[in-house]
Amino acid sequence: MPIHKYVPFAPIVLPDRTWPNKVITKAPIWSSVDLRDGNQALIDPMTPARKMRMFELLVRMGYKEIEVGFPSASQTDFDFVRELIEGDHIPDDVTIQVLTQARDHLIARSFEAIDGCSSAIMHVYNSTSTLQRSVVFNADKEAVKDIALQGARLVQKYADEVSSNTNVFFEYSPESFTGTELDYAVEVVNAVNDIWQPTHDRKVIVNLPATVEMATPNVYADQIEWMHRNLAYRENVILSLHPHNDRGTGVAAAELGYMAGADRIEGCLFGNGERTGNVCLVTLGLNLFSQGIDPMIDFTGIDEIRRTVEYCNQLPVNERHPYAGDLVYTAFSGSHQDAIKKGFERMAVDAEAAGKTVDEIVWGVPYLPIDPKDLGRSYEAVIRVNSQSGKGGVAYLLKSEHSLDLPRRLQIEFSGVVQHRADTDGGEISAEEIWTIFNDEYLPSTDAQWGRLSLKGHQNVAAVDQLDSLQATIFLDGEEQTIHG
């Protein structure tokens, strides 16, 4: 492969970095960009009805900052923002956000869109990276900085002119931040804030996008900590992250960047977005939940959330997507199934010993980082059987579906029967099919059967203060035998 075409990302010199010793203890400020960054990346952009469905879902889940469009670039987006405001669809505790480039007529149009909104964020951006300065703008640092400053002044100007019932907050993004020299990035951001003059009551959002993910997550964390230390007005700045997933490590970059000093994270549900997507807000939130930290977002009913997002985006969520995919709580492997079965049994024993329900004690089932029930999932799909499965999975399904607790030797014998069927027929064997196989193999039936056992007759003798005895006459593989015990 032509590796000569590529060069490694230069490391950040930060020998006294502190983020590796930080521990996440609370949720960040969340901002959904599904209706803007997510929507612009769709093959089939959302219709107004699908946009409203997405907005209502985000509100219901608890997101308080929602980027609703790019109204200066799209009449459809402009009309949607107006419908949200004029139709009184925005709850009092929700702030909408709109994106605009740093150009006069675009900023003016954006302010037209949010007029009358009780709380809105005006998000202005321009690209600052070395590559964009050279290739896209053919401009030096001062010229690109002037674009940002012109945008900041215009945002301030139009905010002063907007109607008194519209409360506008400011956000600035040096787009392609990860490809921008840090000293230049902080120079531009600080100059923007010199114009906006953030205060305790009117903080400014400084958003540092990994517009293209260019290095390992620790490098992004170093960049964020460096900016965190060197930003002017830091106590009055909300430091925001906007990671993309080009290298597949968007979630890790967001978590490490948050540890490095950020306050806020922008992303999309299930990682929708340009190219490989924005960071997944579902994964980030439920990662916190799995550590006993309240994500401040309601993910119960995860299947309904997923179905709604699939409808709005007209894109499927992968079966292996963390926490939400069809197969993420499913074990086919025999050893995994056995461990899960034993985990459930131990949970029941520990709960009984503590005089509590299973839901009141600490979760501890191997291979299941969280309890699927907490997201509205059942245990039905936790263990599924195919040719890779062992006795534990088969025994678990018989016990959970039919209250039949097989002794160990019978588990071993019967799992061999099931595995033979799986090897012969291929594919998955459902709980219903396992019960049919068990019936055919061991239980008497008046119908023709291929099973090994049938009962001819039996005699039971019960004795007071002594062992009961049982004698039975059976047919084993067609031959009559007498057994007793």
LINQUI-V663687 format. One record per residue. N is the residue number from 0. RES is the residue in one small letter. PHI is phi in degrees with one decimal (999 if undefined). NEAR is the number of other C-alpha atoms within 8 Angstrom. Layout:
n: [N:N]
res: [RES:RES]
phi: [PHI:PHI]
near: [NEAR:NEAR]
This chain:
n: [0:1:2:3:4:5:6:7:8:9:10:11:12:13:14:15:16:17:18:19:20:21:22:23:24:25:26:27:28:29:30:31:32:33:34:35:36:37:38:39:40:41:42:43:44:45:46:47:48:49:50:51:52:53:54:55:56:57:58:59:60:61:62:63:64:65:66:67:68:69:70:71:72:73:74:75:76:77:78:79:80:81:82:83:84:85:86:87:88:89:90:91:92:93:94:95:96:97:98:99:100:101:102:103:104:105:106:107:108:109:110:111:112:113:114:115:116:117:118:119:120:121:122:123:124:125:126:127:128:129:130:131:132:133:134:135:136:137:138:139:140:141:142:143:144:145:146:147:148:149:150:151:152:153:154:155:156:157:158:159:160:161:162:163:164:165:166:167:168:169:170:171:172:173:174:175:176:177:178:179:180:181:182:183:184:185:186:187:188:189:190:191:192:193:194:195:196:197:198:199:200:201:202:203:204:205:206:207:208:209:210:211:212:213:214:215:216:217:218:219:220:221:222:223:224:225:226:227:228:229:230:231:232:233:234:235:236:237:238:239:240:241:242:243:244:245:246:247:248:249:250:251:252:253:254:255:256:257:258:259:260:261:262:263:264:265:266:267:268:269:270:271:272:273:274:275:276:277:278:279:280:281:282:283:284:285:286:287:288:289:290:291:292:293:294:295:296:297:298:299:300:301:302:303:304:305:306:307:308:309:310:311:312:313:314:315:316:317:318:319:320:321:322:323:324:325:326:327:328:329:330:331:332:333:334:335:336:337:338:339:340:341:342:343:344:345:346:347:348:349:350:351:352:353:354:355:356:357:358:359:360:361:362:363:364:365:366:367:368:369:370:371:372:373:374:375:376:377:378:379:380:381:382:383:384:385:386:387:388:389:390:391:392:393:394:395:396:397:398:399:400:401:402:403:404:405:406:407:408:409:410:411:412:413:414:415:416:417:418:419:420:421:422:423:424:425:426:427:428:429:430:431:432:433:434:435:436:437:438:439:440:441:442:443:444:445:446:447:448:449:450:451:452:453:454:455:456:457:458:459:460:461:462:463:464:465:466:467:468:469:470:471:472:473:474:475:476:477:478:479:480:481:482:483:484]
res: [m:p:i:h:k:y:v:p:f:a:p:i:v:l:p:d:r:t:w:p:n:k:v:i:t:k:a:p:i:w:s:s:v:d:l:r:d:g:n:q:a:l:i:d:p:m:t:p:a:r:k:m:r:m:f:e:l:l:v:r:m:g:y:k:e:i:e:v:g:f:p:s:a:s:q:t:d:f:d:f:v:r:e:l:i:e:g:d:h:i:p:d:d:v:t:i:q:v:l:t:q:a:r:d:h:l:i:a:r:s:f:e:a:i:d:g:c:s:s:a:i:m:h:v:y:n:s:t:s:t:l:q:r:s:v:v:f:n:a:d:k:e:a:v:k:d:i:a:l:q:g:a:r:l:v:q:k:y:a:d:e:v:s:s:n:t:n:v:f:f:e:y:s:p:e:s:f:t:g:t:e:l:d:y:a:v:e:v:v:n:a:v:n:d:i:w:q:p:t:h:d:r:k:v:i:v:n:l:p:a:t:v:e:m:a:t:p:n:v:y:a:d:q:i:e:w:m:h:r:n:l:a:y:r:e:n:v:i:l:s:l:h:p:h:n:d:r:g:t:g:v:a:a:a:e:l:g:y:m:a:g:a:d:r:i:e:g:c:l:f:g:n:g:e:r:t:g:n:v:c:l:v:t:l:g:l:n:l:f:s:q:g:i:d:p:m:i:d:f:t:g:i:d:e:i:r:r:t:v:e:y:c:n:q:l:p:v:n:e:r:h:p:y:a:g:d:l:v:y:t:a:f:s:g:s:h:q:d:a:i:k:k:g:f:e:r:m:a:v:d:a:e:a:a:g:k:t:v:d:e:i:v:w:g:v:p:y:l:p:i:d:p:k:d:l:g:r:s:y:e:a:v:i:r:v:n:s:q:s:g:k:g:g:v:a:y:l:l:k:s:e:h:s:l:d:l:p:r:r:l:q:i:e:f:s:g:v:v:q:h:r:a:d:t:d:g:g:e:i:s:a:e:e:i:w:t:i:f:n:d:e:y:l:p:s:t:d:a:q:w:g:r:l:s:l:k:g:h:q:n:v:a:a:v:d:q:l:d:s:l:q:a:t:i:f:l:d:g:e:e:q:t:i:h:g]
phi: [999:-79.3:-67.4:-65.2:-78.4:-126.4:-126.7:-70.7:-72.3:-69.1:-67.3:-89.9:-82.4:-148.8:-63.9:-102.2:-53.2:-113.6:-60.0:-61.8:-94.6:-82.7:-125.7:-75.5:-122.9:-151.5:-74.0:-76.3:-71.5:-96.9:-134.7:-84.2:-116.4:-58.1:-82.4:-120.4:-63.1:-65.6:-64.8:-71.2:-96.6:-80.3:-60.7:-120.0:-53.9:-62.8:-74.4:-54.3:-65.8:-69.2:-60.9:-65.2:-62.1:-66.2:-59.4:-63.7:-63.4:-61.2:-64.1:-62.5:-73.3:113.9:-72.6:-102.4:-126.6:-133.6:-78.3:-103.5:159.7:-124.7:-63.7:-77.8:-104.8:-149.0:-64.6:-61.0:-64.7:-59.1:-63.8:-66.6:-61.9:-63.7:-64.4:-58.8:-76.4:-71.2:-86.9:57.3:-90.9:-97.1:-61.9:-61.2:-96.4:-112.5:-109.5:-87.9:-135.2:-126.4:-104.6:-148.6:-74.7:-85.7:-131.0:-54.6:-65.8:-73.8:-66.3:-60.0:-63.6:-65.0:-68.3:-59.8:-64.3:-94.8:-57.4:91.2:-79.5:-68.1:-151.1:-145.1:-109.8:-94.7:-106.0:-109.2:-145.2:-152.6:-81.9:-124.0:-68.8:-59.5:-67.0:-68.0:-59.0:-80.1:-86.8:-86.9:-99.8:47.5:-133.3:-85.4:-60.6:-63.1:-66.1:-68.8:-62.0:-62.5:-60.7:-63.3:-68.5:-61.5:-61.6:-62.3:-64.9:-67.5:-59.8:-62.3:-61.8:-70.4:-64.7:-68.9:-96.3:-69.3:-59.6:-64.7:-89.0:-109.0:-99.6:-111.1:-107.6:-110.4:-135.8:-125.2:-122.9:-78.8:-55.8:57.1:-54.3:-65.9:-103.3:-108.6:-59.3:-62.7:-64.7:-74.5:-59.3:-69.7:-61.9:-67.1:-61.6:-63.8:-67.4:-61.0:-70.8:-61.4:-77.1:-79.8:50.9:-63.1:-129.0:-59.8:-85.5:-132.8:-70.9:-105.1:-90.2:-106.4:-105.2:-113.2:-80.6:-87.3:-54.0:-125.8:-73.9:-116.5:-152.5:-68.9:-58.8:-65.6:-68.1:-60.7:-61.5:-61.2:-61.2:-67.5:-64.1:-61.2:-65.6:-56.1:-75.5:-107.2:-69.5:-73.8:58.9:-55.9:-68.1:-114.0:-115.5:-94.3:-85.6:-117.4:-112.8:-143.2:-81.2:-103.3:-122.0:-61.6:-99.7:80.5:-125.0:-60.1:-65.1:-62.2:-61.8:-64.7:-66.5:-70.3:-64.1:-66.8:-63.2:-82.3:128.3:-71.8:-115.4:-146.9:-134.8:-99.8:-170.0:-128.3:-63.6:60.5:71.8:-66.9:142.6:-55.2:55.8:-85.9:103.1:-80.4:-60.9:-83.4:-69.3:-66.9:-62.7:-59.7:-64.9:-78.7:-60.3:-62.4:-55.9:-67.2:-102.0:78.5:-109.4:-68.7:-73.9:65.3:-130.2:-94.1:-102.2:-64.3:72.2:-60.4:-67.9:-68.5:-59.7:-63.1:-61.1:-64.8:-65.5:-62.2:-65.4:-65.5:-87.0:55.9:-136.7:-79.0:-90.6:-60.7:-59.7:-101.7:-64.7:-50.6:72.0:-123.1:-67.2:-59.8:-108.8:-74.8:-110.9:-106.1:-117.3:-103.8:-64.1:-59.8:-67.9:-65.5:-62.0:-63.6:-66.7:-64.9:-57.3:-68.5:-63.5:-61.5:-64.7:-65.6:-58.7:-64.7:-65.1:-63.8:-65.2:-64.4:-64.4:-88.0:68.3:-128.3:-84.1:-60.1:-71.1:-98.2:-111.8:-66.4:-66.3:-157.9:-117.2:-54.4:72.3:-120.5:-64.1:-135.4:-77.7:-55.2:-62.0:-66.0:-105.9:87.4:-86.8:-97.1:-87.6:-57.3:-99.8:-65.5:-120.6:-129.8:-113.7:-142.9:-68.4:-87.9:-86.5:-121.9:-65.4:-62.3:-67.8:-62.7:-64.1:-62.3:-67.5:-64.6:-73.1:-75.0:-93.4:-130.9:54.7:-110.3:-98.8:-76.8:-65.0:-56.8:-63.7:-71.2:-57.5:-63.1:-64.5:-70.6:-62.8:-64.7:-63.5:-65.3:-64.9:-61.3:-63.2:-64.1:-65.3:-73.8:-92.4:77.4:79.4:-90.2:-114.0:-77.5:-59.4:-65.2:-67.2:-61.7:-64.5:-64.3:-62.4:-61.7:-58.9:-65.0:-78.7:-126.0:-103.4:-68.9:-152.1:-78.4:-83.7:-61.5:-145.1:-104.1:-69.2:-88.8:-117.6:-148.2:-102.7:-90.9:-176.4:-152.0:-135.8:-114.1:-119.3:-104.9:-123.0:-66.6:60.5:-133.6:-72.0:-73.2:-128.3:-134.5:-123.3:-135.7:-108.9:-128.7:-106.1:-113.0:54.6:88.4:-104.7:-75.2:-139.6:-111.4:-125.5:-150.4:-178.3]
near: [2:4:5:5:5:5:5:4:6:4:5:7:4:7:4:4:8:7:11:6:5:8:5:7:5:7:11:8:7:10:13:15:13:14:14:11:11:15:12:9:11:10:4:6:9:11:6:8:7:10:12:8:10:12:10:8:10:11:10:8:9:9:13:10:11:14:14:14:12:13:17:11:8:8:8:8:12:13:10:10:13:11:10:10:12:7:7:8:8:9:6:5:5:12:11:12:13:14:13:16:10:14:9:8:6:12:16:9:10:15:12:7:11:12:9:8:10:8:11:14:12:15:12:15:13:12:11:15:13:9:8:11:15:10:7:7:7:8:8:8:8:6:8:13:10:8:10:13:11:10:14:13:10:10:12:9:8:11:9:6:6:9:7:5:7:13:9:9:11:12:12:13:12:15:12:13:14:14:10:11:8:9:6:9:12:11:8:11:12:10:9:12:12:7:9:10:6:11:8:7:4:8:12:15:11:12:12:14:14:14:11:10:12:10:8:9:13:8:10:14:15:13:11:13:13:10:10:12:6:7:10:6:8:8:5:11:11:12:13:13:15:15:17:14:14:12:9:6:10:16:12:8:14:14:9:13:16:15:13:14:11:14:10:13:14:13:15:15:11:10:11:14:15:10:6:10:12:17:16:14:12:10:11:10:11:11:8:12:10:9:6:6:10:9:11:6:9:8:10:7:9:11:9:7:10:10:8:11:11:11:9:11:11:8:6:5:9:7:9:9:10:7:9:11:11:8:8:11:10:9:9:13:9:12:9:11:15:12:12:12:11:8:11:9:8:8:12:9:8:8:13:9:7:6:6:9:8:8:6:7:8:5:8:6:11:9:7:8:7:7:8:10:8:8:10:10:10:7:8:5:9:8:13:13:12:12:11:9:15:13:13:14:16:14:11:10:11:14:11:8:7:7:7:7:7:8:6:6:6:8:13:9:8:10:11:9:8:11:13:9:9:13:8:6:6:9:7:9:10:8:10:6:8:12:9:8:9:10:9:12:10:10:9:9:7:4:4:5:6:6:8:11:12:11:10:8:7:9:7:8:7:8:7:5:4:6:7:8:9:10:11:12:12:13:13:10:7:6:6:8:8:8:8:7:5]
